[in-house]
Amino acid sequence: MKRRSVRPAEAAELLGVCRDTVYVLLRSGQLRSIKAGRARLIPLAAIDELLSATDEVLR
């Protein structure tokens, strides 16, 4: 089964930023996440949305 979400450390690796930056993006609302028990999960679709929004700004 294909993974649909990642933890913040994995998201940081995918985005090429540090884990702290991922938490800043989460707090600012630029990156969506869900809470599952004590775990914070970031849907891969949310990472795609963030990157698409960044592409739009850079154009």
MDTraj code that builds the backbone (N, CA, C; nanometers):
import mdtraj as md
import numpy as np

residues = "MET LYS ARG ARG SER VAL ARG PRO ALA GLU ALA ALA GLU LEU LEU GLY VAL CYS ARG ASP THR VAL TYR VAL LEU LEU ARG SER GLY GLN LEU ARG SER ILE LYS ALA GLY ARG ALA ARG LEU ILE PRO LEU ALA ALA ILE ASP GLU LEU LEU SER ALA THR ASP GLU VAL LEU ARG".split()
xyz = np.array([
    [0.0843, -0.1180, 0.0000],
    [0.0000, 0.0000, 0.0000],
    [0.0890, 0.1246, 0.0000],
    [0.0536, 0.2196, -0.0816],
    [0.1309, 0.3420, -0.0956],
    [0.1041, 0.4364, 0.0218],
    [0.2102, 0.4966, 0.0751],
    [0.1955, 0.5909, 0.1864],
    [0.1278, 0.7186, 0.1388],
    [0.0413, 0.7733, 0.2227],
    [-0.0311, 0.8955, 0.1878],
    [0.0061, 1.0115, 0.2782],
    [0.0859, 0.9848, 0.3817],
    [0.1271, 1.0907, 0.4727],
    [0.2655, 1.0596, 0.5284],
    [0.3301, 1.1652, 0.5788],
    [0.4639, 1.1507, 0.6360],
    [0.4712, 1.2293, 0.7660],
    [0.5674, 1.1983, 0.8470],
    [0.5921, 1.2720, 0.9705],
    [0.6725, 1.3984, 0.9379],
    [0.6758, 1.4953, 1.0277],
    [0.7463, 1.6208, 1.0001],
    [0.8926, 1.6043, 0.9572],
    [0.9660, 1.5137, 1.0173],
    [1.1061, 1.4942, 0.9789],
    [1.1173, 1.4463, 0.8343],
    [1.0256, 1.3578, 0.7936],
    [1.0259, 1.3087, 0.6557],
    [0.9837, 1.4186, 0.5591],
    [0.8880, 1.5010, 0.6013],
    [0.8444, 1.6136, 0.5182],
    [0.9599, 1.7113, 0.4987],
    [1.0375, 1.7337, 0.6033],
    [1.1524, 1.8231, 0.5936],
    [1.2518, 1.7719, 0.4904],
    [1.2729, 1.6421, 0.4922],
    [1.3646, 1.5818, 0.3959],
    [1.3123, 1.5984, 0.2533],
    [1.1828, 1.5770, 0.2337],
    [1.1233, 1.5918, 0.1011],
    [1.1301, 1.7351, 0.0509],
    [1.1130, 1.8305, 0.1425],
    [1.1132, 1.9722, 0.1055],
    [1.2538, 2.0321, 0.1005],
    [1.3506, 1.9621, 0.1569],
    [1.4870, 2.0128, 0.1580],
    [1.5082, 2.1239, 0.2598],
    [1.4346, 2.1173, 0.3703],
    [1.4465, 2.2158, 0.4778],
    [1.4658, 2.1415, 0.6095],
    [1.4942, 2.2160, 0.7160],
    [1.5090, 2.1506, 0.8458],
    [1.3708, 2.1265, 0.9079],
    [1.3680, 2.0396, 1.0065],
    [1.2421, 2.0027, 1.0727],
    [1.1753, 2.1241, 1.1370],
    [1.2559, 2.2146, 1.1937],
    [1.2004, 2.3347, 1.2556],
    [1.1238, 2.4191, 1.1545],
    [1.1726, 2.4260, 1.0313],
    [1.1043, 2.5017, 0.9264],
    [0.9690, 2.4406, 0.8950],
    [0.9602, 2.3086, 0.8994],
    [0.8319, 2.2413, 0.8763],
    [0.7322, 2.2837, 0.9843],
    [0.7768, 2.2900, 1.1097],
    [0.6870, 2.3311, 1.2177],
    [0.6457, 2.4775, 1.2034],
    [0.7340, 2.5622, 1.1518],
    [0.6982, 2.7016, 1.1249],
    [0.5905, 2.7066, 1.0169],
    [0.6055, 2.6276, 0.9122],
    [0.5059, 2.6214, 0.8045],
    [0.3728, 2.5699, 0.8572],
    [0.3765, 2.4728, 0.9478],
    [0.2539, 2.4190, 1.0064],
    [0.1828, 2.5260, 1.0902],
    [0.2582, 2.5959, 1.1754],
    [0.1982, 2.6985, 1.2615],
    [0.1407, 2.8152, 1.1816],
    [0.2036, 2.8481, 1.0692],
    [0.1572, 2.9610, 0.9883],
    [0.0387, 2.9237, 0.8994],
    [0.0088, 2.7936, 0.8907],
    [-0.1029, 2.7491, 0.8077],
    [-0.0660, 2.7267, 0.6627],
    [0.0613, 2.7401, 0.6287],
    [0.1039, 2.7192, 0.4907],
    [0.1120, 2.5713, 0.4545],
    [0.1204, 2.4862, 0.5567],
    [0.1292, 2.3423, 0.5361],
    [0.0246, 2.2755, 0.6247],
    [-0.0635, 2.1965, 0.5615],
    [-0.1697, 2.1271, 0.6350],
    [-0.1146, 2.0033, 0.7031],
    [-0.1789, 1.9657, 0.8133],
    [-0.1435, 1.8401, 0.8796],
    [-0.2647, 1.7892, 0.9555],
    [-0.2536, 1.6650, 0.9990],
    [-0.3570, 1.6059, 1.0828],
    [-0.2895, 1.5488, 1.2067],
    [-0.3667, 1.5365, 1.3114],
    [-0.3161, 1.4806, 1.4365],
    [-0.3795, 1.3424, 1.4520],
    [-0.2958, 1.2406, 1.4680],
    [-0.3436, 1.1036, 1.4892],
    [-0.2836, 1.0553, 1.6204],
    [-0.3605, 1.0662, 1.7262],
    [-0.3064, 1.0368, 1.8587],
    [-0.2045, 1.1422, 1.8932],
    [-0.0823, 1.1005, 1.9226],
    [0.0245, 1.1956, 1.9521],
    [0.1051, 1.2323, 1.8287],
    [0.0797, 1.1629, 1.7184],
    [0.1581, 1.1838, 1.5966],
    [0.0996, 1.2961, 1.5115],
    [0.1866, 1.3761, 1.4548],
    [0.1479, 1.4791, 1.3583],
    [0.1827, 1.4231, 1.2212],
    [0.0823, 1.4111, 1.1335],
    [0.1019, 1.3556, 1.0006],
    [0.0718, 1.4606, 0.8950],
    [0.1559, 1.4663, 0.7950],
    [0.1412, 1.5630, 0.6871],
    [0.1079, 1.4857, 0.5600],
    [-0.0116, 1.5084, 0.5043],
    [-0.0473, 1.4391, 0.3801],
    [0.0488, 1.4784, 0.2672],
    [0.0842, 1.3832, 0.1840],
    [0.1710, 1.4143, 0.0708],
    [0.1054, 1.5168, -0.0211],
    [-0.0276, 1.5146, -0.0271],
    [-0.0997, 1.6131, -0.1080],
    [-0.0757, 1.7546, -0.0553],
    [-0.0612, 1.7704, 0.0764],
    [-0.0356, 1.9022, 0.1353],
    [0.1023, 1.9528, 0.0950],
    [0.1983, 1.8620, 0.0842],
    [0.3329, 1.9008, 0.0396],
    [0.3270, 1.9450, -0.1063],
    [0.2525, 1.8710, -0.1887],
    [0.2352, 1.9091, -0.3286],
    [0.1690, 2.0461, -0.3405],
    [0.0679, 2.0720, -0.2573],
    [-0.0010, 2.2021, -0.2592],
    [0.0947, 2.3148, -0.2220],
    [0.1764, 2.2932, -0.1219],
    [0.2731, 2.3945, -0.0801],
    [0.3711, 2.4246, -0.1928],
    [0.4214, 2.3197, -0.2564],
    [0.5161, 2.3393, -0.3652],
    [0.4501, 2.4076, -0.4850],
    [0.3258, 2.3753, -0.5141],
    [0.2541, 2.4399, -0.6247],
    [0.2316, 2.5865, -0.5955],
    [0.1943, 2.6186, -0.4715],
    [0.1734, 2.7583, -0.4324],
    [0.3047, 2.8360, -0.4420],
    [0.4136, 2.7727, -0.4054],
    [0.5449, 2.8372, -0.4154],
    [0.5820, 2.8617, -0.5603],
    [0.5508, 2.7655, -0.6483],
    [0.5771, 2.7824, -0.7912],
    [0.4985, 2.9006, -0.8467],
    [0.3736, 2.9150, -0.8037],
    [0.2892, 3.0256, -0.8516],
    [0.3489, 3.1605, -0.8133],
    [0.4025, 3.1695, -0.6916],
    [0.4607, 3.2946, -0.6429],
    [0.5862, 3.3284, -0.7219],
    [0.6635, 3.2269, -0.7588],
    [0.7897, 3.2501, -0.8276],
    [0.7722, 3.2840, -0.9750],
    [0.6566, 3.2590, -1.0293],
    [0.6346, 3.2880, -1.1734],
    [0.6121, 3.4324, -1.1985],
])
top = md.Topology()
chain = top.add_chain()
for i, resn in enumerate(residues, 1):
    res = top.add_residue(resn, chain, resSeq=i)
    for name in ("N", "CA", "C"):
        top.add_atom(name, md.element.get_by_symbol(name[0]), res)
traj = md.Trajectory(xyz[None], top)
